[in-house]
Amino acid sequence: MDREIKELEKALEQIWDIALKFGLDPFPTRFEIVPATVMYEVGSYALPGRYSHWTFGKAYHRMKMMYDFGLSKIYEVVINTNPSYGFLLETNSPLQNKLVMAHVLGHVDFFKHNAYFSRTNRRMVDSVSTHAGRMAEYEFRYGRKTVEEFLDAVLSIEEHIDPNFFIKHERARGREDKDRQASKKEGRYDDLWLMGEKEDVAVDDKSEAPRGERLPEKDILYYVMRNSPKLGDWQRDVIAMIHEEMEYFVPQMQTKTMNEGWASFWHARIMRELDLPDPELIEFADLHSGVVSPHKGQLNPYYLGYKIFEDIERRWDNPTEEDRRKFERGGGQGREKIFEVRELENDVSFLRNYLTEDLCEELDLYVFELVDEEEWKVTEKRWERVRDQLVANMTNFGFPYIMVADGDYNGNRELYLKHAYEGSELDNGYARKVLEYVYVLWGRPVHLETIVDDETVVMHYDGEDHNED
C-alpha cells in the first residue's frame, strides 16, 4: 500500500505540472484515499460534517447498496473549498486514481474561475460544521423529533431560493450594525457624526423596499424566514442555515453539464500526456469511454459537456469561411475560447450559445414523451426544439418557478403563491404535500395558483383540508 501511495504521489506531481502547462489554474488540492463507507457518507451528505437528517441516511443507504451489489460506483468526490479536497476510493486501481486526480483538477479549476462561483463560501466545510453544532444544540433544547419535523418542512422548499441573492452577507451586515449601534455613546457632537447617514423613513415605493418586503418574491425560503407570523428565533436561524448551504450548492446546480464536461475534457488530455504502460493505456481508454458515452433514455452531462467543449475548440481552431466572414475571426483560437466559455457561461447559456445543429445530429439528440400514458415516443427531432427543450429543463435547476405573490392574502396574513407556468403542469399530489409543509412554516392558510388543462386553478390548504377552485 505504501508503494502504491508513493506512486500516486509521483503521478500527482506529473498531473499537476501537465495541468498547469495546459493553462489550468486550480486551488491547492488535497487528496485522501478513503474506504467505501466514508466515500458514500461524504457523497450522501454532499459536505463532510453536515447536520444530521434522515434524507442523508436514505441517500447513503441507496448509494451504498448499489455499490455493494456492483450496480454503480462513485470513483471520486470533490469539495469546492480553498484548499479543495478530493476523495479517492481505496478500491480504485492506480490508473483509476490517476484519472480521478486529473478529473478533480479540472473541477477545481472550474470552481475557481467560473463567474457563477465567484461568491461561493470557500470555507463552507467550517460553516456546515458550525451549523451542525447549532442544530445539535436545538435538538437538545427542543427535542430531536421537533427539529427533524421542522427540517422536513424547510427542505421541501430548499431549492426555491434566488440564485442571485446571498443572505449571509446581509446577516453579517446586520450583526455589524447592531454592534456599531450598541457601541455608540451619546455626545455633544452627535449631530455632526450623523450628517452622512440617512434617516429611517417610511418607504412607499415597493421597488425601494427592503428585500423580503417586495413582491413578487422568488426566494420563498427567505421570504418565509423574514415574514412568517409563526416562527421562533431558532426556527428562523435554521432556515438561514439551510439558505446559506443552498447558496453554496446553487452554482453547482447551474453548471452541472459544463462542470462535468470541463473536467472530462481535461482528464482526457492530461492522461494522454502521461507515459502510461500499455495495460494502463487500455484501461484508461475503457474507463474514459464509459464516462463520456451516451446513456440510454437519459442525458449524460459528462458526455454532452465534453462534446460541446471539443466542438467549440475545433470550430474556433478551424472556422469555416462563413464563420470567418460573420465573426471576423481567424483560426487557432480554440483553446482561448474554451477558457473564456468556462469563465463566463452557465448550463443554460452554454447550451443556448454552443449546441449547434451539426452537434445535435452527431449526438442524435431528440425529445421523447409519454403518449397516452402507455408508451414513450420520439416527439421532436428538429434541433432548435431539442435545444430549447434542454434549456427549458435546466432553467431554474429543473424545478417549477414559483413566487410569493402575497403575504397578507385576504387581509389575514395568509400566503399566496403563484406558479409561473411555462408549459409543464405541477404534480398535483406532490404540490399538495408541499403546501402542507409550507403551512407548517407559515402557520396560516396557504394558496397556490397554477395552470391545469389550460385553466387557472388555485389550490388551498388550511391546515386540515385541501380544496381547489
Secondary structure, DSSP 4 states (H G I P E B T S, - for coil): -HHHHHHHHHHHHHHHHHHHHHT--PPPEEEEEE-HHHHHHHHHHSSTTPPP-HHHHHHHHHHHHHHHTTS----EEEE-SSSEEEEEETTS-HHHHHHHHHHHHHHHHHHHH-GGGTT--TTHHHHHHHHHHHHHHHHHHH-HHHHHHHHHHHHTTTT-S-TT--HHHHHHHHHHHHHHHHH----TTHHHHTTTSPPP-----GGGSPTTTSSSBS-HHHHHHHH-SS--HHHHHHHHHHHHHHHHHHHHHHTHHHHHHHHHHHHHHHHHHS---HHHHHHHHHHHHHHTS-BTTB--HHHHHHHHHHHHHHHHHS--HHHHHHH---SS-HHHHHHHHHHH--HHHHHHHH--HHHHHHHT--EEEEETTTEEEEEE--HHHHHHHHHHHHGGGGS--EEEEEEEETTTTEEEEEE--SS----HHHHHHHHHHHHHHH-S-EEEEEEETTEEEEEEE-SS-EEE-
